[in-house]
Amino acid sequence: MKTTYRNPAFTTLSRSTIITVILSLLVMVPSVTAASGTQKTGVIDVAKILDQMPEKQKAENILKATGTQWEKGLDKLKQEFQTMATSYEKQKSSLSKAAKEQKEKELNLKYQNLQKYQMEKFGPGGALDKKKAELFAPIRQKILNAVTAVATKEGFSVIIDKQAMVYGDKSADITFKVINQLK
């Protein structure tokens, strides 16, 4: 097994450097835009907008139903594996060495199939993640279209999510205008 060494000071330095650069940009952007006088920045609360959309609830219901269906399949595989393992443990002492090896191979294969199914459906980048991306892509696009329409109408050059904002005047918040645009 190869051991890798990470220098914690380097990792910390890199993170602190990145944070410093990001904070510097956040501080510089308003001053640059104020100097040019041409950019107007708006803020939206994407979570609040999403909560107002009936499409979100529908997508979540479909996602939940799909996940529940796949969980039932996973539970079935787990039950089959458990039954097989219990049966093997009961028969183990009376089996020949070759029969034991065969049963252990079957158990191992069953367990690998169970893990594979779990990763394919629920793992990172699995079917559930893909389904979520598929269901929420049109919702995100609808929000983007509404934000674009409001930004264009109100003369905003930049719109940021409230979660990314360090400081901002409440008058820059156009969340409710976007919600009204979506209706």
N, C-alpha and C positions, 0 to 999 in steps of 0.2 A: 504494500500500500504506500503510495507516494504522499508524503506530508508536504503541504504547502505552507509557507510562512507569510503571514500578512503583517505588515508593519502598521500597528494601530495609529501611530502618529501620522503616517502618510494618509491613511483612510480618513482620519479626523481632519487633517489639513484639506484634503480634497472636498469633504463635505462642507467644511466651513468656508472654503473658497467659493464653492458653488452657491451656498446661501448668501454670501457677501455679494456675489455678482448679481443674483436675483434681486436682492434688496436694493442694490445700487440702481438697477434698471427700473425698479418700481418707483424709486425716488426721482430718477432722472426723467422718466417719461412725462410726468405732469409738468415739470419745469420746462422741458423742451417744447411741449405742446402749448404751454402758456406763452412762451416766448414767440412762437410762430403765430399763435392766435387763430389757427385754422382748424384745430381738432377739438371736437366736443366728445367727452367720454360719458357713456351711460353704464348703468349697472343693472343686472337682472338677477333674480333669485331663481335659478333653474329648478331647484327642488320644489319651490312653491308653485311654479308654473306647471310642473309635472303633476303635482297633487290636484290641480284643477282640471286636468284632462281626463275625460272618461276613457279614452283610449288606453291610458296607463293601467287602469283597473282591469280592463278587458285583457290586455297583454299579460298582466300578472296572473289573472285567473287561468289563462291558457297555459302559461308557464308552470303554474302550480299543478294543474291537472296532468300535464305531461310529466312533470317530475314525480308525481304520485304514481303514475302508471309505471315509470321506470323503477321506482323504489319497490313496487310490488314484484317486478321481475327480479330485482336484486334480492329481495327477501326470499323469493322462491329458490334462487340459487344458493343462498345461505342455508336455507332449510335442507335442501338436498345434500349439501356438503356436510352439514351437521349430522344428518341421518346416516350418511355413508361412513363418517368418522366414528360414530357410536357403534354402528354395526361392526366395523373393523376392530374396534377395541374389544368387543365381546368375543369375536372369533379369533383374535390374534393368537392366543395360546394354542389353539388347535390347528392352526395353519402351518403348512410346510414353509421352508425358507423362500422358495420360489413363489409360492402363493402370497406370502407376506409382501415380497418385493413388488409383485404385480398389483396388489391392493394399494400399496403405498404410492406406486406410480399413478394409479387411477385417482387416488385422493389428491395427490400433488397437482395433477392435471385439472381436476375439478376446482381446486383452490385457485390455480392460475387463471382459469376461465372466469371465476367469480371476480378476481381482482381486475382482470382485463375489462369485464363488463362495467365494473364500478368506475374505472378510469375513463373508459369511452363515454360513459353517460354523464358522470359527475365530476370528473377530474378537470384540471385547468385546460381550457381549449376543447373540452368535451362537448357532447351533443347538447347538454343543457345550456352551456355558455353560447353555443352557436344559435340555439333557438332563441335565447334572450336577445342576442344581437339582431337576429332576423326580425323579431317582434318589435324591438324598440327603434330600429333604423327609421321607419316611416314617422314615428313620433318625434324623434330628434330632428328629422328633416322639416316637419311641420313647425316645430318651435323655431328652427333656424329661419324659415320663410317668414314667420311672424316677426321675429326680431329684426330681420332685414327690412321688412316693410315699415316697422315703427322707426327704426334707426334712420331710414331714408327720409321718411316724412318729417321727423323731428330734427334732422340735421346732425345726427351723431356720426362720428368717424370711427369710434371704437366702442365696443360693448364688451364688458367683462362680467364674469360670474361673481356674485357677491362673496362666494367662498374664497376667491382669489384676492379680494380687496383688503388692503391693509387699513386704509382710511378713505372716506369719501363723504361728500355732502349728500344728504338724503334727497335733495332735489334731482340728483343724477339717477335715482332709482326709477327705472321704467318698467318694473315687473308687471304692474297692473295694466299698463298700456298694452303690453304684450299679451296678457291674459285676455283683455278685451278684443284684441286683434284676432285671437284664436276662436272667439265665439262667433 
